[in-house]
Amino acid sequence: MSQMGTELKEREKSIFDTQCPFCSVQCKMQVVEDTDQNRRKTYTVIAKPNAASEGRLCIKGMNAYQHALTAERILRPMARVDGQLVPVTWEEAYERIKAKFSELCNRYGSDSIGVYGGGSLTNESGYLLGKFARVALQTKYIDYNGRFCMSAAASAGNKTFGMDRGLTNPLSDIALAKCIILAGTNIAECQPTLMPYFTRAKENGAYIIVIDPRETGTTAIADLHLKVKPGMDAALANGMQKVLLEEGLLDKKFLTDRTVGFEELRAHLQQLDLEEIAELTGVPSESIRKAANAYGKSSTGMIFTARGVEQQTDGYMAVRSFLNLVLMTGKIGKPGSGYGAVTGQGNGQGGREHGQKADQLPGYRMIDNPDHRAYVAGVWGIDPRDLPGKGVSAYEMMEKVHQEEIRALFVMGSNPLVSNPNADFVEEGLKKLDFLVVADMFLSETARLADLILPVSAYIENEGTLTNMEGRVLLREANRPVPGEAKHDWQILSGIADQLGKGKYFDFGSSEEIFNELRLASKGGIADYYGITYDRLRKEEGIYWPCPTVEDKSTGRLFESSFAHSSGKAEIVCVENHLPDEPTNEQYPLTLTTGRVLTHYLTGVQTRRSHTLAARDFESFVEIHPRTARKLGIKDASLVRLESRRGDIVVRSRYRADIREDTVFVPMHWGDIQNVNKITNPALDPTCRMPGFKSCAVRMTMLYPGS
C-alpha cells in the first residue's frame, strides 16, 4: 500500500469505547472501525480490562456490533396507514401520539394508557420512563420485562435482608468460597465470562454443587449435580435445611444475634421427611445429605440462584428457602460467603431500582409509601397527590390489555409478544389495542403489530449508566454517531412529553443531566446513587451502591455487621414443599422447562440479526431423552409439535441423554411458530407475580422425520 493509502487508512479509523449490551456482567470493550484501501468497512473488537469480566468477552459480546450495523435497523419513524407501515417525520409521529393519547385519556381516563419497559435500558432511560408514565401520562400502568427476570429474587432479598442487590459481595469473593451452590443457573452459557471465577475457586479447593434438571456447561464443573425435577427447588432446599439441622451444622451465635424466625423453622423442619422430599424432587436422599454436609461443613460458602429457581409459581418462596441455608450457617457478610441472584439482563438490577416496576419509585422507594411519594414528587416538582398509585405486573398488564382496560400501550426496549407466557393470548390482546407504539431498533414480533414505530439508538451510540449483577454502577461510553433519524430513548420520551404539555419536567440535554436528577431522586433511598457521578465513574470504572456521598468507597460487601431491616436482623421463614402449578397427566405426560443458549439473548431480536450468532443457532429445538423419544416415536433431528393446554409450537428434536427422562427443554430466543411462550404457563407467583415459565405440562408428536 502507498504511503497515501496508509495515511487514509489511519485517518479513517474510528475507535468506540463501549460495553456489551447483553448480560448482567456488562463486559467493557472497544469496537475499532477501519476502512481498507477499497473503502470497505472492517471491524475489530477488543476486550478492555475491567473488574467484573477481567478483560474477557464471550461470543455474543465479540459480535454485538453486527446487529447495531445491520441494514435491518429502523432509521425513520414508521406509521401504519391503510394497514401498511410507511415512513413519517418525527413531527408527524409526535402529533399522532399526542392526538391518540389525548383522545383515549379524555374518553377512558389516564390509566387507559400503559407503559412497558425493559431491563436492558440504561438507568437514565429506565428512570425517565418511570417518570414519563407517572408525570407526562399520569398512568399507574407501568411495568417491565425485568419482572420475568428478577422479581422473585428481588422480593425475597427485600423481605429476608431488608434490601435487594444482586450479589451481597463482590465477584472477587467467589475464589474464596470453599463450597458453592449454583441453583437453577447456567453460568457457562448465560454469563460465560464469569466462569473463570468458578474454575479459580475450584482450583482453590471449592466443592461445587449444581442444581439443574439437565446437564450443561455449568454442571460440567460440578463435584455434585442434583438433577432436580422442574419446580421442586424449594423442597430440595428444605431437605438440605433438614440435614443441616439434624447434623448440627448451624451457626448458633449468628442465628441468635442476627436473625429472627429460626425456632419456627426448626419446628417446621422437624416435621419433614427426607425420603418424601427425595421422592418429590427426584434427587436421592443420600445426594441431598451429601450436598448439605458439603455446604454446612465448609468454612466459607456462596449460594447463587437464577431463573431455574425463580421463574416458578413459588419462585419467591423457593429463593427464601435457599436464603434460609445461608442464614442457618451464617455464611454472609464476610469474605468468601454470601448470596447472589444472578441477574439476567444487562441492566436487570438498575432497571428495577428507579421506577420501571409497578410498585416502585426511584431509589427503590415504594409508590404506596406516603413519605416516599412526597420525596420523589418534591424532586419532580409536582404535588404528591398527582402521582398515580400502584399498577400491576407485566403479564397482568397484558390481561388488562386483553380486557380493554388498557387501550393504548407504549413499549420501549422490550418484545412482550415473545417474552410473556401464553403468547397467543398476549397477541390477541395487542391486536385489540386502539394504539400501539413501539420504540425499537428492529421490526420485532411486537413491532410488527404496532401502529407507530419509533427508531432508537443502539448501545454503541447511546451513552448512559448500567448496574451490573454485583450492584456495580458502570458508565457506558458511546460515541458512534446515531444513524438515520434514530433518537436516544430519553430524547424520544422528552419529545413526547413536550407534545403533551409536560416538557418542563423533561428538559434534559444529555444523559448526564438525567443521571444527576436520578442521583437526587435516589438520595436517602435503599438504592442510593447520590454519591455516584459521571466523573467518578470515568476515573474509578465502577462504583457499588449504596453510595450516599461522593467520598464513599464501598467494597461491595453487604451485611458485614447488620442487615437492612430496622431491627438489623435477617428474617428466616418456613417454606412449604410446593408442587408445580400444572402437573403432568396421561394427556400431557412431559414437563417442559425453558432457558437460554450461549449464542442468543432474550427474545433474539438483536442476536438473531447478527450473522455470526444466527449461523451458530439458526433455529429452535427441543431437548428430549432418547428413551423418552423412542417411547413416543420421535426420531432425532425431526420436526415435532409440542403442545400444552394453551397452544403449540413446531421445533426440531434434539436427543440429549443427560436430561431427565420426564423433562424436555426449549430455549426462549425465537418467535412466531417457534415461540416457546405460546405454550408456557401464565400462572403467577402470589407474592412477586413471576410467571411459572420453568414448568408446564406438554405432549409431543413427530411431524417430519429428520434426514
Disulfide bonds with the S-S distance in Angstrom:
none
